[in-house]
Every structure is written in C-alpha cells, then in structure tokens.
Amino acid sequence: MEFGGYAGEILFVDLSKGSFWKEKTDNLDLKRFIGGYSINCRLAYDLIHPAVDPLSPENAIIVGAGPMVGTSAPVSSKISLMTKYPMTGTITNGSVGGLFGLQMKWAGYDHIVVTGRAKNPVYIKILDDDIEICEATLLWGKDVFETTDMLWEKYGGDSGVMAIGKAGEKMVYTTIALVEKMSSIGKGGLGAVMGSKNLKALVVKGTKGVKVQDPERLQKLTLEFHHTVKADPNHQFLIDMGTMAGFDAWAKVQGFSTKNWTEKLPVEEAYRLYGPDIYEKRIRYRRISCPTCPVGCKDHVKLRIGPDSGLETFVSSFYGRVENWAARCRVGSYELNVKCQDFANRTGLCTHSITALIDWAVDLYKKGIITKEDTGGLELSWDFETTWVLINQIAEKEGLGKILGKGYLGAIEEIGRGCEEYAVHVKGIETLYDPRLNRLSSAEFAQVTNPRGGHPAIGVTTNYMTRDRPAHEFQKWCEKTGVSEEAIKRIFPNQNYFNVGKLTKYAEDWWGALSNSIGLGCGGHRVEKFLGAQLFSDLFTAVTGIETTPSELRVWGERAFNLCKVLNVRAGFSRKDDKFPPHWFEPIWVEGKEIKLEDYFRNPLNSQDCERLLDDYYEERGWDLKKGIPTKETLKRLKLDDVIPGIG
C-alpha cells in the first residue's frame, strides 16, 4: 500500500462457516482512522449490532495493531481489542503489549476480525498466509500456561499467543485472555466471549516485516529516545523494581483502600507483609519488558519459602496485584498473594474484578445481607481461606462464586436485598483508584467517563498518583502533548488550579485513543514523561510517510474517542451511566480519622460539585450536557457525519 507502517490487509475469520477472507486496509478511510483502536471502532460500528448478545455468534472480536507496531519505534508493541462485553454490555477497547502485535503485523495483517461459533473447540493459526481454523480438543480444559506452552512447542517460542483458561471456556463473565502467559486483555468478559465461540486461542507468527518510509529518521529518533531514558537517574531502579518502585508513594502517600472501600490498609501492615525488601528477598526472580520498551513493568516471580516453594508465575504491573490480593482480600503474605495470582492467570480470571467482588461479598456477609445459606455454610472473612474458596468457585461457576462470576450487575440482580448500595463500580466495572485517598485527579475522574467503565488507564497524565505538585507542572504536560493554548486557558483558569473535568478530556484523547490507535506509548507514568506530541508526530511521519502535526494527531485521537462513545450511545449508554459511586461521598477511615473527597488542591467536593465537573467535561468535549453524548455539530466537526444516525 501507499503508506509505511501498515501491513496492508484485514483478516476476517468466520468460525461458524469455517472460512476466512482478506480485505485491503486502505479500503478504510485512513485519513480519518489511522489504525489500531480507531479502525477497531470503525469496524465495530459496522459489524457489532448495539443489541447483540455478547455471547452470541454474531458478536465480533476485533484485534488491531496500529502503524507503529512491528517497527523499532520505542514502546510500540500494543494491540487494541474491541468486542461487546458480557459483564457490562459496553462495546469498548482493551489494550496489551507483548509479541502478539509484532507477529500479527509481520504476518501481514493490521486487523483480525473473528465472528461466528465453531461446532467444536478450535484455535486460529496464522503463519503469514498459512491460515487455518485448527481443532483444539487437546487444548480444551488446559490452563492458559499449558495452552500457551503447547502452542509454542508446535509453532515456536517467538509466536504471539492469546489464550483463555478454563473459566473462559465456562463463559464466566469476570474473565480475560492472556497474551504470552503474562499480559491480560479484555476486562469485562473477553474470556467468556472467546469461550462462547469455542475459541481457545489465536497463535500468530510472521516473516514479512513492516515497511518503514524513512528508516534512517526512525532510527535516529529511537536512539535519541533511548539515550534520554537511560540518562534518567531512576532508570536502573525502575528496571530492577518494576512497578514496585512506586511502593513507598502508594503505601504512604495515597494508600490502599480495604474492607470494601471503607478503610485504608495500615501503612505498617503494608510494609510488614508486602514491603519492597520482602519482594526482593522472597519472590522477585526476573524482570520482563515488552518489545521496544526501555523500562518494563512485568515480573517473573518465584516463591522461595513455604509449602508452595518453587511456584513460578508471571505478573504484569506487580504493584496492582499487591493491592488486589493484599488490600482487597487480605490474604496475608506474598506467598499467598502469588499463589492466588497464579491461579487467576491459569484459569483466566480478571484479578481486578474477582478481588473487588470478593471484597464486596465479605462486606455483604458482615452486614448480614448474605448469610451461610447463600455461601453454602462458608463463613466469609477478609482472609486467604475465604479468597481461595471463592476464586475456585468463580472459576468453576459453583456456589456463591457462580453469582460473583457474573460481575457486579449480574450479582446485584441475583442477590437483591439492597446489596447494590455497597457495590463500588461504574457501568458494572469495579473502580481501581479511591479519590478520597488519591484526591480527584484525572485518573480517578476518568473512571466515571470511560465508556468501558471504572477502568482508569485512559485518563493518565503527569498527576497520576501524585500529591501537591503545582498546577504549572500539569500545564507543561498539556503543552508537551499538543493541547491548544485556548484549551489550556480553560483548563487552568489561574496558576494554582486546574479543572479536572476539562483536563480529563485531553488525557483520554491522548492515552486512551491516540496512543492505542497508532500503537505507540504506554499509559504508565514510567515512560509517559519521556513521550510528547512532537515525538509522536515525528515517529509517525518517519514510519508512515504521512506528514502530520501534534494538533492533527490530537484530532485523530478525539475522533476515535467520540466514535467509541457513539458505539455505546447506540447500545443505550448516556449521562445516566457516567455515575460517581456514592461511596466516594462518604468518608474513609485513615488512622482513626475521617478523610473526605477533595480535588487535587484539597478543596472539598460533594456530589453537586462533581456533577458540575462532569458538565465541564461534556462542555469541553462539545457534548450535550443533559444527555452526556456527542452532538451532531461535534461529530460534523470531527468528520464523523456518517455516524450521526448512531446518536438518534
């Protein structure tokens, strides 16, 4: 095709018919949709009916790799995946790094679209032009690690593999898929969607490479980036410790919410059981990075003591797993933490979702809303024993676990008895960050506005997990990422304040949409500080040959985000679903004191204040304030006239 960076073809696979075909990528309008997430949205608008049952053959799984993926550009291994999720009913995106995207591009495909349902278990093999829907009886019933190892043995350890575990086969809603045994994708039930299609895995390997328009310029930019990263005084520390490098800030400054978001995990307990020194001495084994990432956030951990000594597993962003099992479930040690995480990895359960649901279930039990009659005689508590029983039940769709495995919305409907009052979620997805501990910054606010639900990664700016930085530092982020002067004046009405609603719009367009469209960058602050709009623009031009500017890139991101919103407006979502969890407006107990919700600058916030910030967010987006959806004028401005019928 005319541009560099694109493999040139979209692969369609119909499992019901056992057939596949290819279409040219440039049949799509690359002037409007530049790849990855944005083309996924365009394909989803045409292929996923808003009322489709997520577990029906008609639902589609759309995998996309942007034009930077498969090149030497820094931090460029991310793929995006879109489907309709059973846990929430949303049609939204997930993203993940690893080998899969590179091999997919090298095999010749920018996107893979899977529809239908196979009669028997299958996996999809893609080896350049050798494409086959393969019988997977021997893989069905195997865990994620076993499945991946078997496919690697057959096709080579450098193959990209996306696989589900036994919980996905059973169509448990709280499931994900794992890429190369480590990186999770598809929170909200991708595992169940694949299971409903009798699709155990995809394996891909390519030899074609990716054309780059200006390889010399790309090499120069890439080397300069790596030199900048390596010159940072914290570089080696970040490599050695991974996300655990932030433990002190998380444990002391922000803190871990516990007991269903009512208390903060005591700092002393966090350090005594999970401090960095214990991590280093007892479980850290090897650090792992995605291809082209100079830092890395992934862990290969191995137990050195205890009855499960020798057990090894893989974890993406280990700090998060500490919070899940330590604060949510209070399992009591790193050894038990790793044992639970290994079980979740192998069965394909989403750690975020199941630990939040277990935390909620224990709270319901303590309040008498559910009883031993509901639990099969099990006395629920925040401990390892309760957690181990319930994660096994969730994976097997048995007992109380069968109910929890439906996610918040399904469990609320089945349990009733006012249990929804204590469920902390947005659109059926658990929140990750507590704004009472963190203050209401962009990552926390984006949990409300994300079309996907309570997952915050698309709202990251430099204020992520920070305290007491001056407003001008965030203004620098806006300038660095191509936000216009006019918008900066609206976001920062004075030098000591930013409007989080208005700021979040630009964070979402940048990390949630643009980054996932071109396949460049990572939402984590570990590398975010080294990336900016001019570098994005220069790298994009070097790879594709398409001359662009930072402001043009931002419009591409905004267009993609609005299209994703339209997908969900068609499915019935609106302002009524961008709902702040009521728990945020109740105090949380920290060392015997009540801490209430504040903005980043310590101004108190109530529900009315937050609704006004939501108005500001919609206004900055050019959306209808009452409905919380894009207006016709905004869609026309973004050259999305053809999807205006989607907003009614």
SESE-326183 format. One record per residue (C-alpha): x, z, y. Coordinates in steps of 0.02 Angstrom, whole numbers, padded with zeros to 5 digits, always signed. Each point is the difference from the previous one (the first is absolute). Example, Ala and Ser with C-alpha at 12.3 -4.5 7.8 and 13.67 -1.06 7.14 Angstrom:
BEGIN
+00615+00390-00225
+00069-00033+00172
This chain:
BEGIN
+00000+00000+00000
+00048-00014+00183
+00048+00182+00032
+00132+00111-00078
-00045+00166-00081
-00151-00066-00092
+00004-00039-00186
-00136-00129+00030
-00135+00038-00127
-00142+00121-00039
-00030+00034-00184
-00181+00028-00055
-00036+00078-00170
-00176+00009-00074
+00004+00122-00145
-00179-00041-00054
+00041-00182-00027
+00180+00030-00052
+00056-00127+00130
+00113-00011+00151
+00033-00122+00142
+00104-00015+00157
-00037-00042+00181
+00118-00032+00144
+00032+00147+00115
-00001-00114+00151
-00181-00045-00038
-00031+00163+00091
+00022+00011+00188
+00176+00070+00017
-00018-00004+00188
-00127+00139-00014
+00048+00088-00163
+00185+00017-00031
+00003+00069-00176
-00016+00157-00107
-00135+00115+00067
-00073-00126+00123
-00023-00140-00128
-00065+00129-00124
-00136+00041+00128
-00041-00185+00023
-00012-00026-00188
-00103+00158-00021
-00124-00058+00132
-00032-00154-00106
+00017+00073-00175
-00064+00181+00002
-00186+00014+00032
-00035+00157+00103
-00128+00063-00126
+00101-00036-00156
+00017+00138-00130
+00185+00046+00004
+00005+00006-00190
-00087-00166-00026
+00089-00161-00049
-00042-00072+00171
+00113+00123+00092
+00169-00075+00041
+00175+00074+00001
+00104-00087+00134
+00188+00027+00005
+00098-00069+00148
+00184-00006+00047
+00040-00044+00181
+00129-00128+00055
+00142+00127+00015
-00018+00057-00181
+00129-00075-00117
+00126-00026+00140
+00149+00108+00049
-00092+00066+00153
+00012+00190+00009
-00140+00106-00072
-00093-00154-00061
-00065+00034-00175
-00179+00055+00038
-00151-00084-00078
-00179+00027+00053
-00150+00012-00116
-00183-00013+00042
-00154+00032-00104
-00165+00093+00011
+00031+00178-00054
-00122+00096-00110
+00040+00172+00073
-00050-00051+00176
-00085-00170+00001
+00124-00058+00132
+00088-00169-00006
+00173+00045+00059
+00185-00014-00021
+00136+00095-00091
+00185-00037+00008
+00154+00034-00104
+00183-00044-00013
+00106-00036-00152
+00048-00156-00097
-00173-00074-00023
-00013-00087+00169
+00173-00077-00011
-00028-00070-00174
-00173-00062+00049
+00072-00098+00146
+00146-00064-00103
-00124-00061-00131
-00083-00106+00135
-00153+00100+00054
-00048+00077+00166
-00161+00072-00072
-00078+00036-00169
-00189+00012-00016
-00077+00073-00159
-00186-00008-00038
-00110+00011-00155
+00009+00111-00153
+00096-00037-00160
-00091+00026-00165
+00147+00100-00068
+00149+00090+00078
+00121-00119+00085
+00147-00006+00117
+00047-00143+00116
+00173-00076-00023
+00073-00101+00145
+00173-00074-00030
+00019-00134+00132
-00122-00135-00058
-00022+00080-00171
-00165+00092+00025
-00098+00077-00142
-00139+00124-00029
+00077+00096-00145
-00082+00108-00130
+00037+00184+00035
-00070+00094-00150
+00169+00081-00032
+00010+00058+00181
-00177+00068+00013
+00004+00188-00018
+00182+00010+00051
+00050+00097+00154
+00072-00084+00155
+00180+00035-00046
-00020-00063-00179
-00090-00156+00061
+00132-00039+00130
+00143+00029-00122
-00079-00115-00129
-00023-00138+00128
+00177+00024+00065
+00067-00011-00177
-00089-00166-00023
+00028-00079+00171
+00151+00089+00071
+00027+00160+00099
+00003-00094+00164
-00180-00059-00023
-00132+00063+00120
-00131+00101-00093
-00165+00072+00063
-00087+00102-00134
-00140+00125-00027
-00011+00150-00115
-00133+00066-00117
-00103+00074+00142
-00016-00174+00076
-00053-00070-00168
-00139+00130-00001
-00048-00055+00177
+00030+00168+00081
-00024-00024+00187
+00147+00109+00054
+00127-00122-00071
+00138-00111+00066
+00120-00127-00073
+00187+00029-00004
+00131-00129+00044
+00158+00018-00104
-00054+00174-00061
+00025+00074+00172
-00094-00066+00150
-00188+00026+00004
-00125-00124+00071
-00188-00005+00012
-00061+00175+00046
-00188-00002-00022
-00007-00072-00175
+00109-00154-00026
+00036+00065-00175
-00187+00000-00036
-00021-00175+00071
+00140-00065-00112
-00072+00096-00147
-00172-00076+00029
+00082-00171-00016
+00091+00051-00160
+00159-00035+00098
+00141+00114-00052
+00140-00072+00105
+00077-00143+00094
+00180-00050-00032
+00089-00124+00112
+00173-00075+00008
+00065-00147+00101
+00154-00106+00022
-00050-00114+00144
+00052+00109+00146
-00072-00012+00175
+00048-00126+00132
+00065+00073+00163
+00004-00109+00156
+00151+00078+00084
+00102+00096-00132
+00148+00031+00116
-00109+00082+00131
-00089+00102-00134
+00166+00061-00070
+00062+00048+00173
-00159+00097+00042
-00001+00086-00169
+00182+00055+00011
-00027+00067+00176
-00150+00100-00060
+00096+00076-00146
+00147+00045+00112
-00119+00088+00119
-00081+00098-00142
+00166+00051-00077
+00065+00058+00168
-00140+00127+00013
+00072+00175-00030
-00144+00044-00118
+00019-00156-00108
+00089+00078-00149
-00109+00156+00008
-00156-00109-00011
+00071-00094-00148
+00049+00160-00089
-00162+00095+00029
-00132-00135+00015
-00160+00062+00079
+00053+00178-00040
+00114-00018+00151
-00154+00047+00101
-00040+00158-00098
+00051+00122+00137
-00111-00084+00129
-00146-00013-00120
+00010+00178-00066
+00039+00090+00163
-00069-00104+00142
-00153-00086-00071
-00031+00085-00165
-00098-00034-00158
-00189+00026-00001
-00059+00095-00152
-00158+00075-00076
-00106-00150+00046
+00066-00015+00178
-00036+00181+00048
+00176+00073+00002
+00181-00051+00025
+00118+00020-00148
+00114+00146+00046
+00170-00062+00058
+00088+00127-00112
-00093-00063-00153
+00039-00181+00042
+00187+00035+00009
+00004+00121-00147
-00082-00124-00119
+00036-00171+00075
+00145+00011+00121
+00126-00143+00013
+00135+00103-00088
-00112+00022-00152
-00043-00185+00003
+00185-00045-00001
+00052+00122-00136
-00144-00016-00123
-00083-00170+00007
+00086-00130+00109
+00079-00134-00109
+00014-00168+00090
-00058-00079+00161
-00085-00169-00004
-00033-00126+00138
-00112-00153+00011
+00097-00164+00013
+00070-00029+00176
-00036+00178+00058
+00156+00089+00066
-00069+00176-00020
-00123+00019-00145
-00138+00127-00028
-00016+00001-00189
+00059+00129-00126
+00049-00003-00182
-00019+00184-00046
+00051+00091-00158
-00038+00178-00055
+00155+00104-00038
-00081+00163-00055
-00157+00062-00086
-00099-00055-00153
-00012-00178+00063
+00185-00014+00039
+00056-00182-00006
-00167-00070+00058
+00028-00142+00124
-00121-00086+00117
-00003-00105+00157
-00074+00046+00167
-00028-00098+00159
+00014+00114+00152
+00036+00162-00092
-00048+00116+00143
-00179-00059-00015
-00004+00049-00182
+00062+00172+00046
-00145+00020+00118
-00124-00066-00128
+00044+00113-00146
+00075+00147+00095
-00121+00025+00144
-00159-00078-00069
+00011+00066-00178
+00130+00141+00012
+00079-00047-00167
+00144+00120+00033
+00167-00090-00028
+00091-00165+00012
+00001-00013-00188
-00190+00009-00010
-00014-00112+00152
+00101-00136-00088
-00095+00023-00163
-00166-00030+00090
+00070-00148+00097
+00067-00080-00158
-00173+00015-00080
-00081-00081+00153
+00128-00141+00000
-00022-00038-00183
-00190+00005+00000
-00013-00091+00167
-00087+00137+00100
+00014+00007+00189
+00091+00163+00036
-00071+00015+00176
-00179-00018-00060
+00000+00108-00155
+00092+00147+00079
-00119+00000+00149
-00150-00005-00116
+00069+00141-00108
+00032+00104+00156
-00180-00031+00054
-00069+00041-00174
+00092+00167-00005
-00071+00043+00171
-00175-00044-00060
+00025+00112-00151
+00061+00145+00107
-00154-00021+00109
-00116-00001-00151
-00062-00177+00032
+00063-00054-00170
+00007+00122-00146
+00071+00015-00175
-00152-00097-00058
+00068-00147+00099
+00181+00026-00053
-00031+00020-00187
+00049+00183+00009
+00162-00029+00095
+00037+00123+00139
+00066-00102+00145
+00144+00060+00107
+00140-00071+00105
+00130-00003-00139
+00086-00111-00127
-00119+00041-00143
-00155-00058+00094
+00090-00152+00067
+00065-00054-00171
-00171+00012-00081
-00087-00094+00140
+00125-00144+00015
-00015-00027-00187
-00189+00004+00013
+00003-00123+00146
+00109-00121-00098
-00113+00010-00152
-00166+00001+00098
-00049+00164-00082
-00082+00161+00061
+00013+00041+00185
+00140-00127+00010
-00124-00140-00032
-00091+00050+00159
+00158+00025+00105
+00066-00168-00059
-00140-00084+00098
+00079+00056+00163
-00083+00097+00139
-00152-00111+00025
-00044-00010-00184
+00035+00184-00032
-00103+00056+00150
-00147-00102-00063
+00013+00075-00174
+00037+00181+00044
-00115+00020+00151
-00036+00182+00049
+00076-00023+00173
+00173-00038-00068
+00025-00138+00129
+00021+00135+00134
+00170+00041-00074
+00061-00176-00038
+00136-00057+00120
+00003-00190+00000
-00030-00156+00103
-00101-00140-00082
+00028+00083-00169
+00190+00007+00014
+00085+00169+00017
+00097+00030+00160
+00186+00034-00015
+00045+00080+00166
-00080+00151+00080
-00010-00024+00190
-00021+00186+00026
+00177+00024-00067
+00071-00166+00058
-00107-00017+00159
-00104-00155+00024
+00127-00140+00012
-00016-00183-00051
+00030+00027-00186
-00137+00132-00006
-00121-00099+00109
+00025-00158-00104
-00069+00092-00151
-00169-00015+00086
+00010-00180+00059
+00086-00080-00150
-00127-00116-00085
+00074+00059-00165
-00042+00182+00029
+00105+00157+00025
+00169-00080-00037
+00105+00008+00159
+00152-00112-00028
-00064-00137+00116
+00000+00115+00151
+00183+00050+00001
+00100+00003+00162
+00152+00102+00051
-00112+00152+00022
-00021+00007-00189
+00029+00179-00059
+00076+00056+00165
-00033+00137+00126
+00026+00019+00186
+00084-00165+00038
-00030-00063+00176
-00126-00139+00024
+00130-00122+00063
+00075-00009-00176
-00161-00074-00063
-00008-00116+00148
+00171-00064-00057
-00076-00035-00171
-00137-00102+00083
+00127-00098+00101
+00109-00027-00153
-00145-00067-00103
-00065-00121+00129
-00148+00093+00075
-00043-00077+00168
+00031+00089+00165
-00187+00002+00037
-00037+00085-00165
+00141+00126+00025
-00077+00052+00165
-00166+00032-00090
+00082+00097-00143
+00109+00105+00117
-00105+00046+00154
+00141+00117+00053
+00177+00040-00057
-00053+00155-00097
-00141-00069-00107
-00055-00140-00115
-00176-00044-00057
+00009+00007-00189
-00152-00111-00023
+00075-00141+00101
+00174+00024-00075
-00066-00007-00179
-00066-00176+00025
+00176-00065+00028
+00073+00100-00144
-00129-00073-00119
+00029-00178+00058
+00187+00022-00019
+00025+00092-00165
-00167-00025-00083
-00025-00184+00034
+00152-00091+00068
+00130+00084-00110
-00103-00029-00156
-00036-00179+00051
+00178-00059+00022
+00067+00118-00135
+00126+00085+00113
+00026+00183+00033
-00058+00164-00070
-00121+00121+00081
+00115+00147-00029
+00094+00067+00151
+00161-00003-00103
+00027-00184+00044
-00135-00023+00133
+00115+00055+00140
+00118-00144-00036
-00134-00135+00009
-00079-00076+00153
-00104-00147+00056
+00147-00107+00055
+00086+00022-00168
-00163-00040-00090
-00018-00156+00106
+00181-00055-00024
-00005+00026-00188
-00167-00088-00016
+00064-00151+00096
+00163-00006-00099
-00095-00001-00165
-00150-00110+00041
+00061-00109+00141
-00156+00047+00097
+00051+00047+00177
-00094+00155+00051
+00004+00148+00118
-00036+00185-00024
-00166-00018+00091
-00052-00143-00115
+00045+00103-00152
-00109+00141+00064
-00148-00119+00017
+00025-00052-00182
-00007+00183-00050
-00153+00034+00105
-00088-00152-00072
+00033+00055-00178
-00059+00179+00033
-00161-00063+00078
-00032-00115-00147
+00022+00146-00120
-00125+00097+00104
-00124-00145-00010
+00016+00001-00190
-00060+00179+00002
-00132-00023+00133
-00077-00128-00118
+00006+00134-00136
-00100+00121+00110
+00136+00102+00086
-00009+00044+00185
+00029+00144+00121
-00103+00114-00110
+00142-00007-00127
+00143+00031+00123
-00039+00183-00016
+00112+00147+00042
-00005+00126-00144
-00095+00155+00057
+00141+00109-00069
+00111-00061+00142
-00108+00096+00123
+00014+00163-00095
+00156+00110+00019
+00134+00006-00133
+00089+00162-00042
+00187+00002+00032
+00093+00163-00026
-00155+00102+00041
-00044-00102+00154
-00133-00130+00030
+00064-00171+00052
-00125-00120+00076
+00003-00187+00027
+00106-00060+00146
+00065-00166+00063
+00187-00036-00002
+00022+00091+00166
-00090+00157-00058
-00163-00034+00090
-00147+00071-00101
-00116-00128-00080
-00178+00016-00060
-00110-00128-00086
-00063-00071+00165
+00179-00025+00060
+00042-00094-00159
-00152-00111+00017
+00057-00044+00175
+00172-00044-00069
-00089-00109-00127
-00089-00085+00145
+00170-00029+00079
+00063-00077-00162
-00148-00119-00013
+00015-00044+00183
+00185-00042-00019
-00043-00111-00148
-00140-00087+00094
-00129+00061-00126
-00180+00053+00022
+00006+00185+00041
-00166+00042-00078
+00026-00096-00162
+00188+00017-00014
+00021-00183-00049
+00082-00154+00078
-00100-00092+00131
-00027-00187+00000
+00107-00013+00156
+00146+00087-00084
-00012-00109-00155
-00005-00155+00110
+00153+00060+00096
+00091+00021-00165
-00055-00174-00059
-00110+00075-00135
-00157-00095+00050
-00034-00048-00181
-00023+00182-00055
-00120+00049+00139
-00147-00016-00123
+00080+00144-00095
-00044+00126+00137
-00184-00047+00001
